[in-house]
Amino acid sequence: MTDDVRAQDPGRDERSRTDPMPMVRPPQLNTEREGNATRLELFFDLAYVLVVMELVATFVEDVSWHGLLVLAGLFVTMWFSWVGYTLYANRFDTDDVVFRVAKLLATMAVAGCAASASGATGKHAVAFALSFVLGRLILLLLYVRAWQHVEGARPTIRVYLLCLSVASALWLASLAVPVEARPWVWAAAVLVDAVGPVLATLREDRLPLHIEHLPERFSLLVILVLGEAVGGSVRGVHDAGWSASAVLIGVAGFVVAGALWWIYFDVGGDRSAGELEHIAEKEPAAGDSEAGEESNATDERHDLFVYGHLPITFGIVLAGVGVEELALHPTDALPSPYGWLLAGGVALFLVGVAMILGGTFRSWRALWPWPAAVLPVVLVAAVVPHSSGLLLTAGFAVGLVLVAVSGTRRSRARSRDAITD
């Protein structure tokens, strides 16, 4: 099936250099295109940045278990929305007028989610649900179009069509249920969205993913949430009136964000992306007796790579909020909710890095002792009683820089060993 789908238009890349592309052209499997993210994808991502900003601003006003639960639930909801469009574009983005209009309409729908995010579980719940379901329905129609034009992809597309239909129906049904029951219906819809890619992977006639494009899209998402983490330091310093303690915590918080960037891009994401490309290069051709088993293993690595980015991105967001609140309350007794936000965010980030490393390399050696051994240290640091937000933030800054350096040295040593072997 895979070879047939890939062979539908073998001369596409060559024609794109010489002939003007038609304004409307049917979807096709994009396994041979360049891996760079498109400008439209970057524009699309900006709407999700707005949602995250609104969710964080709302949480900062209600730093409580309830506020954290709302933040987590809505963040996961929007994260799977982003993943849905990313997986579709990874396979079927033809950049024609139909796709562009659909993606721009979806961007508007996500912007609607941002505009209603502050009251998504209250006064703006209907606006949020309608905006979100509009995005789901647009993606559903895109898959219907792909199903019509890419016959070899229909078995996998059918899974996405089913899941999107059920999830959209649940979102619409939530408008008719009592307010207190609405979050449970939303949770069920998000669960359907979450299992869709996994169910598609379990099929023997599944679609291949574009290996170069996938890591780049997720790395861009990480960059965007790192911007929100830096924003936490900036807001904390500003709202504290540039007090000396707030400035020092803000500087330490910036170092934390920089270290998280270093860890992800120099070790976690980079190594995982390289391994995925390496596996794809040596994957047996269709028809080989080992092709099915190898393809199953590769798709499992894709799943762990994708889902590992959920704790990575949410952890970065929580760490940013923690730094912001510590800058505003530099002398509050610790452990405190603010310290736990910073520590919990860093811990979630490291769990996500461990998932993508262990998943793509399929080995415990890929995450022990780095980064798995760091997790207990992070959590212990959050429970030590003292009264200095600067001490906690600076401690995390120094520790994460050491973790980044250690991870980089370990990664480069393994690369040298692989070249030698």
C-alpha positions as CSV (number, residue, x, y, z in Angstrom):
1,M,0.0,0.0,0.0
2,T,2.8,2.4,1.0
3,D,4.7,2.1,-2.3
4,D,1.5,2.5,-4.3
5,V,0.6,5.7,-2.5
6,R,4.1,7.1,-2.8
7,A,4.1,6.3,-6.5
8,Q,0.9,8.2,-7.3
9,D,2.9,11.3,-8.4
10,P,6.6,10.6,-8.7
11,G,7.4,13.6,-10.8
12,R,5.8,16.2,-8.4
13,D,9.1,17.6,-7.0
14,E,10.6,18.1,-10.5
15,R,7.4,19.7,-11.9
16,S,7.3,22.1,-8.9
17,R,10.6,23.6,-10.1
18,T,9.5,24.2,-13.7
19,D,5.7,24.3,-14.1
20,P,3.3,26.6,-12.3
21,M,1.3,24.6,-9.8
22,P,-2.5,24.6,-10.2
23,M,-4.5,26.6,-7.7
24,V,-6.6,23.6,-6.7
25,R,-5.1,20.2,-6.6
26,P,-6.1,17.0,-4.8
27,P,-4.4,15.9,-1.6
28,Q,-1.6,13.3,-2.0
29,L,0.8,11.6,0.4
30,N,3.7,13.9,1.1
31,T,6.4,11.5,2.0
32,E,8.9,12.9,-0.5
33,R,8.5,16.7,0.1
34,E,10.9,18.9,1.9
35,G,10.7,18.7,5.7
36,N,10.6,22.4,6.4
37,A,7.5,23.8,8.1
38,T,5.5,26.1,5.9
39,R,4.7,29.8,6.6
40,L,1.1,28.8,6.9
41,E,1.9,26.4,9.7
42,L,3.9,29.1,11.5
43,F,0.9,31.5,11.2
44,F,-1.4,28.7,12.4
45,D,0.8,28.2,15.5
46,L,0.4,31.8,16.6
47,A,-3.2,31.2,17.4
48,Y,-2.2,28.4,19.8
49,V,0.3,30.8,21.4
50,L,-2.6,33.1,22.1
51,V,-4.6,30.3,23.8
52,V,-1.7,29.4,26.0
53,M,-1.2,33.0,27.0
54,E,-4.8,33.3,28.0
55,L,-4.8,30.1,29.9
56,V,-1.7,31.1,31.8
57,A,-3.1,34.5,32.6
58,T,-6.3,32.9,34.0
59,F,-4.3,30.4,36.1
60,V,-2.2,33.1,37.6
61,E,-5.3,34.7,39.0
62,D,-6.3,31.4,40.6
63,V,-3.2,29.4,41.6
64,S,-5.1,26.6,43.2
65,W,-5.8,22.9,42.6
66,H,-8.9,23.9,40.7
67,G,-7.1,26.4,38.6
68,L,-4.4,23.9,37.8
69,L,-6.9,21.3,36.8
70,V,-8.6,23.8,34.5
71,L,-5.2,24.8,33.0
72,A,-4.2,21.2,32.5
73,G,-7.5,20.1,31.0
74,L,-7.7,23.0,28.5
75,F,-4.0,22.8,27.6
76,V,-4.3,19.1,26.8
77,T,-7.5,19.8,24.8
78,M,-5.7,22.4,22.6
79,W,-2.6,20.3,22.4
80,F,-4.4,17.4,20.8
81,S,-6.1,19.9,18.5
82,W,-2.7,21.1,17.3
83,V,-1.5,17.5,16.9
84,G,-4.5,16.6,14.8
85,Y,-3.7,19.3,12.2
86,T,0.0,18.6,12.4
87,L,-0.5,14.9,11.6
88,Y,-2.8,15.8,8.7
89,A,-0.4,18.4,7.2
90,N,2.5,16.0,7.7
91,R,0.8,13.6,5.2
92,F,-1.5,15.6,3.0
93,D,-0.5,19.3,2.9
94,T,-0.6,20.3,-0.8
95,D,-0.7,24.0,-0.1
96,D,-3.5,24.6,-2.6
97,V,-6.3,27.2,-2.3
98,V,-8.7,24.7,-0.6
99,F,-6.1,23.7,2.0
100,R,-5.0,27.3,2.7
101,V,-8.6,28.5,3.2
102,A,-9.4,25.6,5.5
103,K,-6.2,26.2,7.5
104,L,-6.9,29.9,7.8
105,L,-10.5,29.1,8.9
106,A,-9.1,26.7,11.5
107,T,-6.7,29.4,12.7
108,M,-9.7,31.7,13.2
109,A,-11.4,29.0,15.1
110,V,-8.4,28.6,17.4
111,A,-8.3,32.3,17.8
112,G,-11.9,32.0,19.0
113,C,-10.8,29.5,21.6
114,A,-8.2,32.1,22.7
115,A,-10.8,34.8,23.0
116,S,-13.0,32.6,25.2
117,A,-10.3,30.7,27.1
118,S,-10.4,32.9,30.2
119,G,-14.0,31.8,30.7
120,A,-14.0,28.4,29.0
121,T,-15.4,26.6,31.9
122,G,-17.8,29.4,32.9
123,K,-19.4,32.3,31.1
124,H,-17.6,31.7,27.8
125,A,-18.1,27.9,27.7
126,V,-20.5,27.9,24.7
127,A,-18.2,30.2,22.7
128,F,-15.2,28.1,23.5
129,A,-17.0,24.8,22.6
130,L,-18.4,26.2,19.3
131,S,-14.9,27.6,18.3
132,F,-13.3,24.3,19.2
133,V,-15.8,22.1,17.4
134,L,-15.5,24.4,14.3
135,G,-11.8,23.5,14.2
136,R,-12.6,19.8,14.5
137,L,-15.2,19.9,11.7
138,I,-12.7,21.7,9.4
139,L,-10.2,18.9,10.0
140,L,-12.9,16.3,9.4
141,L,-13.7,17.8,6.0
142,L,-10.0,17.9,5.1
143,Y,-9.8,14.1,5.9
144,V,-13.0,13.6,3.8
145,R,-11.2,15.3,0.9
146,A,-8.1,13.1,1.4
147,W,-10.3,10.0,1.5
148,Q,-11.8,10.9,-1.8
149,H,-8.5,11.4,-3.6
150,V,-5.9,9.1,-2.0
151,E,-7.4,5.6,-2.2
152,G,-4.5,3.8,-0.7
153,A,-4.7,5.9,2.4
154,R,-8.4,5.2,3.0
155,P,-8.0,2.5,5.7
156,T,-6.0,4.8,8.0
157,I,-8.1,7.9,7.1
158,R,-11.2,6.0,8.1
159,V,-9.9,5.8,11.7
160,Y,-9.4,9.5,11.8
161,L,-12.8,10.2,10.3
162,L,-14.5,8.0,12.9
163,C,-12.6,9.6,15.8
164,L,-13.2,13.1,14.6
165,S,-16.9,12.5,14.0
166,V,-17.3,11.0,17.5
167,A,-15.3,13.8,19.1
168,S,-17.2,16.5,17.2
169,A,-20.5,15.0,18.2
170,L,-19.5,15.0,21.8
171,W,-18.5,18.6,21.7
172,L,-21.8,19.6,20.2
173,A,-23.7,17.4,22.7
174,S,-21.9,19.1,25.6
175,L,-23.9,22.3,24.8
176,A,-27.1,20.5,25.8
177,V,-25.9,19.0,29.1
178,P,-25.8,20.7,32.5
179,V,-22.9,23.0,33.1
180,E,-21.4,20.8,35.8
181,A,-21.4,17.8,33.5
182,R,-19.9,19.6,30.5
183,P,-16.2,19.1,31.4
184,W,-16.8,15.4,31.6
185,V,-18.2,15.3,28.0
186,W,-15.2,17.4,26.9
187,A,-12.8,15.0,28.6
188,A,-14.5,12.1,26.7
189,A,-14.1,14.0,23.4
190,V,-10.4,14.7,24.1
191,L,-9.8,11.1,24.9
192,V,-11.3,10.1,21.5
193,D,-8.9,12.6,19.9
194,A,-6.0,11.2,21.9
195,V,-6.5,7.5,20.9
196,G,-7.1,8.2,17.2
197,P,-3.4,8.3,16.1
198,V,-2.7,5.3,18.2
199,L,-5.5,3.3,16.6
200,A,-4.3,4.4,13.2
201,T,-0.8,3.1,14.1
202,L,-2.1,-0.3,15.1
203,R,-3.4,-0.9,11.5
204,E,-1.2,-3.0,9.2
205,D,-2.2,-0.8,6.3
206,R,-1.3,2.5,8.1
207,L,0.1,5.6,6.4
208,P,3.8,6.5,6.7
209,L,4.7,9.8,8.3
210,H,7.1,12.4,6.9
211,I,10.1,11.8,9.2
212,E,11.9,15.2,8.6
213,H,8.7,17.3,8.9
214,L,7.4,15.7,12.2
215,P,10.4,16.6,14.5
216,E,10.6,20.2,13.1
217,R,6.9,20.8,13.8
218,F,7.2,19.7,17.4
219,S,10.5,21.6,17.9
220,L,8.7,24.8,16.8
221,L,5.9,24.1,19.3
222,V,8.6,23.8,22.0
223,I,10.1,27.1,21.0
224,L,6.7,28.8,21.3
225,V,6.1,27.5,24.8
226,L,9.6,28.4,25.8
227,G,8.7,31.9,24.8
228,E,5.8,31.7,27.3
229,A,8.3,30.5,30.0
230,V,10.6,33.5,29.3
231,G,7.4,35.6,29.4
232,G,6.9,34.4,33.0
233,S,10.2,35.8,34.0
234,V,9.5,39.1,32.3
235,R,6.0,39.5,33.8
236,G,7.3,38.6,37.3
237,V,10.0,41.3,37.1
238,H,7.5,43.9,35.7
239,D,4.7,43.2,38.1
240,A,7.1,43.2,41.1
241,G,8.2,46.7,40.2
242,W,11.7,45.7,39.3
243,S,12.6,44.9,42.9
244,A,16.1,43.5,43.4
245,S,14.9,40.1,44.4
246,A,12.4,39.9,41.5
247,V,15.2,40.9,39.0
248,L,17.5,38.2,40.3
249,I,14.7,35.6,40.2
250,G,13.8,36.7,36.7
251,V,17.4,36.3,35.6
252,A,17.6,32.8,37.2
253,G,14.2,32.0,35.5
254,F,15.6,33.0,32.2
255,V,18.6,30.7,32.7
256,V,16.1,27.9,33.6
257,A,14.3,28.5,30.2
258,G,17.6,28.6,28.4
259,A,18.7,25.3,30.0
260,L,15.4,23.7,29.0
261,W,16.0,24.9,25.5
262,W,19.5,23.4,25.6
263,I,18.4,20.1,27.0
264,Y,15.6,19.7,24.4
265,F,17.4,20.9,21.3
266,D,20.9,19.6,21.9
267,V,20.0,16.3,23.5
268,G,16.4,15.2,23.7
269,G,14.7,16.4,20.5
270,D,17.8,16.3,18.4
271,R,18.9,12.8,19.3
272,S,15.3,11.4,19.0
273,A,14.8,13.1,15.6
274,G,18.1,11.7,14.3
275,E,17.2,8.2,15.5
276,L,13.8,8.4,13.8
277,E,15.5,9.4,10.5
278,H,18.1,6.6,10.9
279,I,15.4,4.0,11.5
280,A,13.5,5.3,8.5
281,E,16.5,5.0,6.2
282,K,17.2,1.3,7.1
283,E,13.5,0.3,7.2
284,P,12.9,-2.7,4.9
285,A,11.0,-2.1,1.7
286,A,7.4,-3.1,1.4
287,G,7.1,-6.8,0.6
288,D,10.2,-7.7,2.6
289,S,9.4,-10.4,5.2
290,E,10.7,-8.2,8.0
291,A,8.9,-5.1,6.7
292,G,5.8,-5.5,8.9
293,E,7.7,-6.1,12.1
294,E,10.1,-3.2,11.5
295,S,7.3,-0.9,10.5
296,N,5.4,-1.7,13.7
297,A,8.5,-0.8,15.8
298,T,9.0,2.4,13.9
299,D,5.4,3.5,14.3
300,E,5.6,2.8,18.1
301,R,8.6,5.2,18.2
302,H,6.6,7.8,16.4
303,D,3.8,7.5,18.9
304,L,6.2,7.9,21.9
305,F,7.9,10.8,20.1
306,V,4.6,12.6,19.6
307,Y,3.0,11.9,23.0
308,G,6.2,12.6,24.9
309,H,5.9,16.2,23.8
310,L,2.7,16.7,25.9
311,P,4.6,16.6,29.3
312,I,7.5,18.5,27.7
313,T,5.4,21.4,26.6
314,F,3.1,21.5,29.6
315,G,6.1,21.2,31.9
316,I,7.7,24.3,30.3
317,V,4.5,26.2,30.8
318,L,4.2,25.3,34.4
319,A,7.9,26.1,35.1
320,G,7.3,29.6,33.6
321,V,4.3,30.2,35.8
322,G,6.3,29.0,38.8
323,V,9.1,31.5,38.1
324,E,6.6,34.4,37.6
325,E,4.9,33.7,41.0
326,L,8.2,33.2,42.8
327,A,9.3,36.7,41.5
328,L,6.1,38.1,42.9
329,H,6.5,36.3,46.2
330,P,10.2,36.1,46.8
331,T,10.1,35.7,50.6
332,D,7.1,33.3,51.0
333,A,7.8,30.2,53.0
334,L,8.8,27.2,50.9
335,P,7.7,24.6,50.0
336,S,4.8,26.6,48.4
337,P,2.5,26.2,45.4
338,Y,4.9,28.4,43.4
339,G,7.9,26.3,44.1
340,W,5.9,23.2,43.3
341,L,4.9,24.7,40.0
342,L,8.5,25.2,39.1
343,A,9.7,21.8,40.3
344,G,6.7,20.0,38.8
345,G,7.1,21.7,35.5
346,V,10.8,20.8,35.3
347,A,10.0,17.2,36.4
348,L,7.3,16.9,33.7
349,F,9.7,18.3,31.1
350,L,12.3,15.6,32.0
351,V,9.7,12.9,31.9
352,G,8.8,14.0,28.4
353,V,12.4,14.0,27.4
354,A,12.8,10.5,28.8
355,M,9.7,9.3,26.9
356,I,11.0,10.5,23.5
357,L,14.6,9.3,24.2
358,G,13.5,5.9,25.6
359,G,10.8,5.5,23.0
360,T,12.8,6.3,19.9
361,F,15.9,4.3,21.0
362,R,13.8,1.6,22.6
363,S,16.4,1.2,25.4
364,W,16.6,2.1,29.1
365,R,20.2,3.1,28.5
366,A,19.0,6.1,26.5
367,L,17.6,7.7,29.7
368,W,19.7,6.3,32.6
369,P,21.4,7.9,34.4
370,W,20.5,11.0,32.3
371,P,17.8,12.3,32.6
372,A,15.9,9.8,34.8
373,A,18.3,10.2,37.8
374,V,17.7,13.9,37.9
375,L,14.0,13.5,38.6
376,P,14.3,12.6,42.4
377,V,16.7,15.6,42.9
378,V,14.2,18.0,41.3
379,L,11.3,16.8,43.5
380,V,13.4,16.7,46.7
381,A,14.5,20.3,46.0
382,A,10.9,21.4,46.1
383,V,10.2,20.1,49.6
384,V,13.2,21.5,51.4
385,P,11.8,24.2,53.8
386,H,13.3,27.7,53.5
387,S,12.1,31.2,52.7
388,S,14.0,32.2,49.5
389,G,12.4,32.0,46.1
390,L,15.8,33.2,44.7
391,L,17.6,30.2,46.3
392,L,15.1,27.7,44.7
393,T,15.1,29.3,41.3
394,A,18.9,29.8,41.2
395,G,19.4,26.3,42.3
396,F,17.2,25.0,39.5
397,A,19.1,27.2,37.1
398,V,22.5,25.9,38.1
399,G,21.3,22.3,38.2
400,L,19.6,22.4,34.8
401,V,22.7,23.9,33.2
402,L,24.8,21.1,34.6
403,V,22.2,18.6,33.4
404,A,22.3,20.2,29.9
405,V,26.1,20.0,29.8
406,S,26.1,16.4,31.1
407,G,23.5,15.4,28.5
408,T,25.4,17.1,25.7
409,R,28.6,15.4,26.6
410,R,26.9,12.0,26.9
411,S,25.1,12.5,23.6
412,R,28.3,13.4,21.8
413,A,30.2,10.6,23.3
414,R,27.6,8.1,22.0
415,S,27.7,9.7,18.6
416,R,31.5,9.2,18.5
417,D,31.1,5.6,19.6
418,A,28.4,5.0,16.9
419,I,30.8,6.5,14.2
420,T,33.6,4.3,15.5
421,D,31.5,1.2,15.4
